[in-house]
Amino acid sequence: MAQVTIYIDDDTLKKIERSARQHKDSISSWVKKRLSGSLAGDWPAGYFDLFGSLRDEGFARPQQPDPKADRGRAGL
């Protein structure tokens, strides 16, 4: 397995260490999971379940113009 060296500031390293500890992972495993997830291009779990889940009258589709009333371009 390849090894990679990165340079990060102390505050970021502390946050990574804290999160890795909370997830009971090594720093290497924690970083690998985050990078793999970022590079996969997958949608988060349940993302598509959100579609249409918001019920609010303020989000109604506005009145659409009548396409028959559209004027053609001059000279066409």
Sequence and secondary structure as in RCSB ss.txt:
>XXXX:A:sequence
MAQVTIYIDDDTLKKIERSARQHKDSISSWVKKRLSGSLAGDWPAGYFDLFGSLRDEGFARPQQPDPKADRGRAG
L
>XXXX:A:secstr
         HHHHHHHHHHHHHTT  HHHHHHHHHHHHHH    TTGGGGTT    GGG       GGG    TT
 
